[in-house]
């Protein structure tokens, strides 16, 4: 067992069982295997080229929606957010919606409701 930091408090057996149960229920995580630990490296995580790690605040509703979609599609929720942002950026070159087009869309939506 590694040397623990001063003041470290290990979980009780009940707390440890609750933590392990939560891990099993969370689709975004899993128990680490010996193979995972064999590939582990010390230091900051490195990603592929063309990616930058950032911290961003998003609404809980947005995160929950993307996590639900991720479960349905079998992909990571952060990947889906990245895809949505990429689509938004690429569509910014599109022709702006005219008043006539907007009115037509609203009429169609109201008619379907």
N, C-alpha and C positions, 0 to 999 in steps of 0.2 A: 504494500500500500504506500502511495506517495506521502511525503511529509506534508502535513496540513498546516495552514497558516494559523498564527495565534488568534484565538477567539473563534475558530471554526466550530460550528455546531452541526453534527451529523443528524439527518432525519431519523425519527423513531421508526421502528418496524412498520407501524401503521401508516406513517407519513410516506415511507418508502413504497409501500404497497399502493397507496393512493396515487403517487407520482407515476409508478409503472402502469397502473390502470389508465391514467390519463394519456400516457404515451401510446398505449394500444388503441385508444379511441380517436386520437388525432391523426388524420390522414396526411398531415403535412410533416410528420416526424415518424421515426421508428427507432428501435433499439439498435445501438451500434454493435457491429460484429467484430470479430478478431480481424477479418480482412479490412474493415474500415479503419481500425486502429493501425494496421500495418501500412496503410497508404497515407496516414496522417503526417502532417509536417507542422513544425512550430512556425509561428509568425502569422502575418496577415494573410487572409485568403486572397488568392489571385484568380482573376477571371480571364476569359479569352480577350483577345484584342478587340477594340471597338466598343468596350463596355466601361462605364465609370460607376463606381459605387457612390451613392448619395443617400442622404437622409431626407425624407419628405413626410409631411403630415397630410393624411387623407381622411375623409369622413369615414366613420365606422361602416356606414351603409355601403359605401363604395367597396371597401375591403371585403365585407361580408358577401356582397354580390359576386365579386371576382373569385372569392374562395369557393362559393357554390358552383360557379361556372367551371372552375378548375377541377372540381370533383367529377362533374358531368363529362368533361372532355379529357380527363386523365392527363392534364398538364399543370404546371405550377401557376399559381395565381399571379405571381410577379411577371411571369412570361406573358400572361394574358393582358396585364396592365401595359406592358411594354408594347405589345401588338396594337392595343387600342390607341396608345399615344402615337405610334408610328403611323397608323391610319389617319389620325387627326392631323398630323403634320403634313402628310402627303396630300390630304384633301384640301389643305389651305390654298392650294393653287387653283382650285376649282372656281368656276364662275359663281359670283355671289347670287343668292336666291333673290329673285325679283318679287315685287309686291304681288303681281299676278300669280306667280308660281306659289307663293305662300298662301294666298287666298284659296287657290285650287286645292292645295294639300289640306288646309283646315276644313274646307267643305267636304272633302273625301273622308277625313277622319270623323267628322261629326255625323256624316251619313252612315258610317259603319257602326257607330255607337248606339 
